[in-house]
Amino acid sequence: DTRRKAASDFTRALMQHFGQTVTGIMEQHIAQYLSGYRSNPSQNWKQKDTAIYLLTSIAVGGSTQLHGVSSVNALIDVVQFFSENVFSDLQAGSGGDVNPILQVDAIKFLHTFRNQLTREQRLSGLPLLVQHLESGNYVICSYAAITIERILFMKAPNSTSQPLFSPEDVRPFAETILMACFRTIMSGGSPEKIAENDHLMKCVMRLIITSRQTLASVHAPILQQLTAILAEIAKNPSNPKFSQFVFESISALIRFVTEANASTLASFEQSLFGPFTTILQNDVAEFTPFVFQILAQMLEKQAGTELPETYLGLLPPLLMPTLWEQRGNVPALVRLFQSFLARGSQTIITNGQLDSIMGIYQRLISSRINDTYGFELLQSVFKSIPE
């Protein structure tokens, strides 16, 4: 811990016993530091940095990592302090008169007190964070991505599942934020650098989940960017969190866009089959379970009961025993075969592939780890194969 952190902990300990007295004393110091900053902002930026940190120390009553600050000091007006001293730094672009440390402080303040700020303040702060997403400063762009994601994660009052912000709330700036994230991610150049900052990719995922069907009209460039990122990181997977957020973003985009317009499914298949085939041919073990799940998702959305030719070509290699030896593949493969059976059971019978599927079932039930998946596969056979 730093000396500043130790001083903050000591101040909070004093607040538990002498809250009103300590608050009064610290408010005098905060006012003094802010006054010093205003007299010469370029030289005295450290004084404002200290003031913000000190206010945070006495304002936070209780907090959790997931939901942020849950209670505040009743003697401190956090909303007013944000409006008067923090919001202007949030508005300032990179390379301006505001010190980068103060920009980080402003973003962190918005993140820390997101529960206490008004709904309008939170919403108005999101577009301002776009410029910080493309900052050359790693800390600034990371904090901006984390803050956007955490604000969009917030739930409506008295609800554990209803998001605070609707798709229409974020629609005006959703595409702008997504493209800013993509530009920053792809600026890494190499697969390892592209996948370095999983906070940016998590922000993309959360924005897609929040925007839902409103992305239908602009999904093409978003899909193009996600596909490009996937193709690059598949060359050398290095960050499991980043990879997971990429596939979750693709899956969410498929789900919501095809719900709004079923005809868009063909564009997803056209864009994704290329990188998916490369991943399967190169046996990228980290990605194959995700690929199988998304293939199953797209197959489930197919109209009719006939298997498209593009999926038929996948069946023979998927029946190879070696593919089922990797434990991580089993749940995704079972779901994919359930989709195959539901959409094209007659084709599977005609091609003589039912015996191979039953062989997979026998292999699965002989394992105590995978027997549940074996019975799920058998259940799909009974449902889909005519008597």
C-alpha positions as a printed Julia matrix, in Angstrom:
387×3 Matrix{Float64}:
   0.0     0.0     0.0
   1.05    3.59   -0.63
   1.22    6.29    2.04
  -1.84    7.88    0.43
  -3.79    4.62    0.77
  -2.68    4.29    4.4
  -3.77    7.87    5.13
  -7.13    7.18    3.48
  -7.66    4.04    5.58
  -6.78    5.97    8.73
  -9.22    8.74    7.8
 -12.01    6.22    7.27
 -11.26    4.65   10.64
 -11.57    8.09   12.27
 -14.85    8.63   10.42
 -16.39    5.64   12.2
 -16.06    7.39   15.58
 -15.87   11.12   14.81
 -17.73   11.4    11.52
 -19.06   14.94   11.76
 -15.84   16.42   13.16
 -13.55   14.67   10.65
 -15.86   15.62    7.76
 -15.72   19.3     8.75
 -11.93   19.27    9.0
 -11.46   17.45    5.7
 -13.88   19.76    3.87
 -11.66   22.68    4.84
  -8.62   20.92    3.36
 -10.56   19.97    0.21
 -11.64   23.6    -0.3
  -8.04   24.74    0.24
  -6.68   22.28   -2.33
  -9.33   23.22   -4.9
  -8.62   26.91   -4.39
  -4.91   26.28   -4.94
  -5.69   24.38   -8.14
  -7.89   27.15   -9.53
  -5.17   29.73   -8.97
  -2.86   27.87  -11.4
  -4.44   24.74  -12.96
  -1.45   23.74  -15.06
   1.02   23.85  -12.15
  -1.19   22.85   -9.23
  -3.03   19.87  -10.75
  -1.76   17.66   -7.91
  -3.8    19.69   -5.44
  -7.05   18.87   -7.24
  -5.98   15.23   -7.49
  -5.5    15.23   -3.72
  -8.84   16.95   -3.13
 -10.75   14.34   -5.17
  -8.99   11.47   -3.42
  -9.63   13.01   -0.02
 -13.32   13.55   -0.76
 -13.65    9.94   -1.9
 -12.05    8.82    1.39
 -14.64   10.59    3.56
 -17.64   10.16    1.24
 -17.67    6.37    0.8
 -19.61    4.64    3.55
 -19.79    1.13    2.11
 -19.07   -0.48   -1.24
 -18.81   -3.77   -3.12
 -16.61   -4.6    -6.09
 -19.59   -5.64   -8.22
 -22.07   -2.85   -7.48
 -19.82    0.04   -6.38
 -20.59    2.43   -3.52
 -23.69    1.35   -1.6
 -23.78    4.11    1.04
 -22.25    7.57    1.37
 -21.53   10.15    4.04
 -24.78   12.09    4.48
 -22.76   15.28    5.07
 -21.17   15.13    1.6
 -23.05   16.14   -1.56
 -21.4    13.85   -4.11
 -23.69   14.96   -6.95
 -22.88   18.63   -6.47
 -19.14   17.94   -6.23
 -19.33   15.99   -9.5
 -21.14   18.82  -11.28
 -18.85   21.58  -10.0
 -15.42   19.94  -10.0
 -15.37   16.68  -11.97
 -17.66   16.95  -15.0
 -15.49   19.54  -16.76
 -12.46   17.21  -16.62
 -14.6    14.44  -18.09
 -15.49   16.72  -21.01
 -11.88   17.65  -21.73
 -10.27   15.79  -24.63
  -6.83   14.22  -24.61
  -4.0    16.6   -25.35
  -5.88   19.55  -23.85
  -5.18   21.7   -20.81
  -6.39   19.11  -18.3
  -3.71   16.84  -16.85
  -4.21   13.14  -17.75
  -4.21   12.24  -14.05
  -7.22   14.49  -13.5
  -8.97   12.86  -16.44
  -8.4     9.48  -14.81
  -9.7    10.92  -11.53
 -12.88   12.13  -13.28
 -13.53    8.76  -14.92
 -12.81    6.94  -11.68
 -15.14    9.29   -9.78
 -17.95    8.5   -12.23
 -17.23    4.79  -11.8
 -17.01    4.94   -7.99
 -20.18    6.98   -7.39
 -22.28    5.67  -10.29
 -25.01    4.61   -7.85
 -25.23    8.05   -6.28
 -25.3    10.16   -9.45
 -28.58   10.93  -11.16
 -29.71    8.85  -14.12
 -29.24   11.86  -16.42
 -25.67   12.4   -15.19
 -24.77    8.79  -15.85
 -26.31    8.83  -19.32
 -24.73   12.15  -20.28
 -21.34   10.89  -19.11
 -21.3     7.9   -21.48
 -20.81    9.82  -24.77
 -18.07   11.89  -23.1
 -16.11    8.71  -22.43
 -15.8     7.93  -26.17
 -12.84   10.26  -26.63
 -11.13    8.61  -23.65
 -11.63    5.14  -25.16
  -9.27    6.16  -27.96
  -6.7     7.74  -25.68
  -3.11    6.68  -26.19
  -2.86    6.39  -22.41
  -3.55    2.75  -21.47
  -4.9     3.67  -18.02
  -7.35    6.26  -19.38
  -8.83    4.02  -22.09
  -9.07    1.09  -19.65
 -10.86    3.14  -16.99
 -13.23    4.53  -19.64
 -14.12    1.01  -20.84
 -14.6    -0.29  -17.29
 -16.83    2.66  -16.38
 -19.08    2.32  -19.45
 -19.45   -1.41  -18.82
 -20.26   -0.99  -15.13
 -22.82    1.78  -15.75
 -24.6    -0.3   -18.38
 -24.54   -3.28  -16.0
 -26.59   -1.36  -13.43
 -30.11   -2.62  -12.7
 -33.32   -0.69  -12.27
 -34.37    0.11   -8.67
 -35.94   -2.84   -6.85
 -34.94   -5.22   -9.64
 -32.2    -7.82   -9.97
 -32.64   -8.42  -13.69
 -34.17   -5.33  -15.35
 -31.37   -3.1   -16.77
 -31.4     0.53  -15.73
 -30.88    1.71  -19.31
 -33.06    0.58  -22.2
 -31.87   -0.02  -25.79
 -33.4     3.31  -26.79
 -31.37    5.12  -24.1
 -28.04    4.03  -25.59
 -29.09    3.97  -29.25
 -27.83    7.51  -30.1
 -24.22    6.71  -29.2
 -23.98    2.88  -29.2
 -22.34    2.58  -32.62
 -19.92    5.41  -31.84
 -18.72    3.75  -28.63
 -18.43    0.34  -30.32
 -16.34    1.67  -33.18
 -14.09    3.59  -30.76
 -13.47    0.35  -28.86
 -12.74   -1.54  -32.08
 -10.24    1.08  -33.29
  -8.37    0.97  -29.99
  -8.35   -2.83  -29.93
  -7.12   -3.21  -33.51
  -4.42   -0.57  -33.02
  -2.49   -3.24  -31.13
  -1.26   -4.72  -34.4
  -0.17   -8.2   -33.26
  -2.57  -10.91  -31.95
  -1.09  -10.62  -28.46
  -1.44   -6.82  -28.3
  -4.94   -6.9   -29.78
  -6.09   -9.28  -27.02
  -4.21   -7.46  -24.28
  -7.02   -5.25  -22.94
 -10.03   -7.42  -22.1
 -11.78   -4.41  -20.5
 -12.37   -2.95  -23.96
 -13.84   -6.2   -25.24
 -16.06   -6.56  -22.18
 -17.34   -3.04  -22.86
 -18.22   -4.11  -26.43
 -20.09   -7.15  -25.12
 -22.07   -5.14  -22.57
 -23.05   -2.48  -25.1
 -24.3    -5.11  -27.56
 -26.32   -6.81  -24.81
 -27.8    -3.45  -23.77
 -28.54   -2.24  -27.31
 -30.24   -5.51  -28.34
 -32.42   -5.25  -31.49
 -31.59   -1.57  -32.09
 -28.28   -2.71  -33.66
 -30.08   -4.5   -36.5
 -29.68   -1.61  -38.94
 -25.96   -1.14  -38.21
 -24.89   -4.7   -37.48
 -22.81   -5.17  -40.65
 -19.77   -3.0   -39.67
 -19.94   -4.35  -36.09
 -19.87   -7.93  -37.36
 -17.04   -7.07  -39.73
 -14.93   -5.72  -36.86
 -15.68   -8.7   -34.59
 -14.76  -11.1   -37.39
 -11.49   -9.27  -38.03
 -10.6    -9.4   -34.33
 -11.45  -13.11  -34.18
  -9.3   -13.89  -37.23
  -6.33  -12.12  -35.66
  -6.47  -13.53  -32.14
  -7.01  -17.06  -33.52
  -3.42  -16.92  -34.82
  -2.13  -16.96  -31.24
  -4.72  -17.07  -28.41
  -3.18  -15.37  -25.39
  -5.95  -13.87  -23.21
  -8.82  -16.25  -22.31
 -11.0   -13.44  -20.92
 -10.67  -11.4   -24.1
 -11.46  -14.45  -26.25
 -14.57  -15.26  -24.22
 -15.89  -11.71  -24.55
 -15.32  -11.82  -28.33
 -17.44  -14.96  -28.72
 -20.09  -13.7   -26.31
 -20.3   -10.48  -28.33
 -20.74  -12.44  -31.57
 -23.38  -14.69  -30.0
 -25.32  -11.74  -28.56
 -25.22   -9.9   -31.9
 -26.58  -12.98  -33.69
 -29.33  -13.42  -31.13
 -30.68   -9.88  -31.11
 -30.18   -8.94  -34.77
 -31.81  -12.12  -36.11
 -34.72  -11.59  -33.72
 -35.26   -8.18  -35.32
 -34.65   -9.41  -38.89
 -34.45  -13.15  -39.57
 -33.04  -12.61  -43.07
 -29.75  -11.34  -41.57
 -28.8   -14.9   -40.56
 -27.28  -15.48  -44.0
 -24.89  -12.54  -43.54
 -23.71  -13.95  -40.2
 -23.06  -17.36  -41.75
 -21.22  -15.81  -44.69
 -18.96  -13.75  -42.4
 -18.28  -16.37  -39.73
 -17.86  -19.62  -41.66
 -14.46  -18.48  -42.97
 -12.75  -17.87  -39.61
 -14.64  -20.77  -38.02
 -13.34  -23.17  -40.67
  -9.8   -21.9   -40.15
 -10.09  -22.41  -36.38
 -11.35  -25.98  -36.8
  -8.78  -26.88  -39.46
  -5.92  -25.5   -37.36
  -7.3   -27.21  -34.24
  -7.27  -24.06  -32.09
  -8.33  -25.92  -28.94
  -9.13  -22.77  -26.95
 -11.71  -21.65  -29.52
 -13.34  -24.85  -30.79
 -15.99  -25.13  -28.0
 -17.1   -21.55  -28.7
 -17.26  -22.25  -32.44
 -19.45  -25.32  -31.9
 -21.85  -23.37  -29.68
 -22.28  -20.53  -32.16
 -22.71  -22.98  -35.05
 -25.47  -24.63  -33.01
 -27.02  -21.23  -32.34
 -27.13  -20.36  -36.04
 -28.38  -23.8   -37.02
 -31.22  -23.55  -34.49
 -32.35  -20.36  -36.2
 -32.59  -22.0   -39.63
 -36.07  -22.17  -41.12
 -37.44  -25.53  -42.21
 -36.23  -29.04  -41.44
 -33.58  -29.53  -44.12
 -29.9   -29.18  -43.3
 -28.17  -26.51  -45.41
 -25.24  -27.73  -47.5
 -22.79  -25.6   -45.51
 -23.64  -27.52  -42.33
 -23.78  -30.94  -44.0
 -20.07  -30.74  -44.77
 -19.31  -30.37  -41.07
 -20.91  -33.65  -39.99
 -18.24  -36.22  -41.01
 -15.31  -34.56  -39.17
 -17.52  -33.9   -36.12
 -18.13  -37.63  -35.82
 -14.41  -38.39  -35.46
 -13.68  -39.93  -32.0
 -10.58  -37.76  -31.43
 -12.71  -34.63  -31.33
 -14.74  -36.06  -28.43
 -11.64  -36.91  -26.39
 -11.21  -33.28  -25.38
 -13.45  -32.78  -22.37
 -14.11  -29.11  -23.12
 -15.61  -29.96  -26.51
 -18.27  -32.36  -25.22
 -21.02  -29.95  -23.99
 -20.76  -27.78  -27.12
 -20.66  -30.78  -29.48
 -23.73  -32.33  -27.85
 -25.66  -29.1   -28.32
 -24.52  -28.92  -31.94
 -25.66  -32.5   -32.63
 -28.99  -31.77  -30.96
 -29.39  -28.96  -33.51
 -28.4   -31.3   -36.35
 -30.96  -33.88  -35.23
 -33.73  -31.3   -34.84
 -33.14  -29.8   -38.29
 -32.09  -32.77  -40.42
 -32.74  -36.14  -38.82
 -33.86  -37.66  -42.13
 -30.65  -36.55  -43.84
 -28.59  -38.11  -41.05
 -30.46  -41.43  -41.47
 -30.07  -41.34  -45.26
 -26.32  -40.77  -44.96
 -25.96  -43.67  -42.51
 -24.62  -41.43  -39.74
 -27.07  -42.45  -37.02
 -24.92  -45.45  -36.03
 -21.95  -43.14  -35.45
 -24.09  -40.88  -33.26
 -25.2   -43.86  -31.2
 -21.56  -44.86  -30.86
 -20.85  -41.39  -29.44
 -23.76  -41.88  -27.02
 -22.27  -45.15  -25.77
 -18.89  -43.49  -25.35
 -20.39  -40.67  -23.31
 -22.47  -42.78  -20.92
 -19.44  -44.93  -20.12
 -17.87  -41.88  -18.47
 -19.12  -40.62  -15.11
 -18.12  -37.12  -16.16
 -19.98  -37.12  -19.48
 -22.9   -39.52  -18.9
 -25.36  -36.62  -18.49
 -24.44  -35.35  -21.95
 -24.87  -38.87  -23.32
 -28.44  -39.03  -22.09
 -29.15  -35.55  -23.48
 -27.95  -36.76  -26.88
 -30.09  -39.92  -26.63
 -33.13  -37.86  -25.68
 -32.67  -35.76  -28.83
 -32.45  -38.95  -30.92
 -35.8   -40.17  -29.52
 -37.39  -36.76  -30.16
 -36.08  -36.29  -33.68
 -35.85  -39.75  -35.28
 -39.21  -41.07  -36.53
 -40.33  -44.48  -35.23
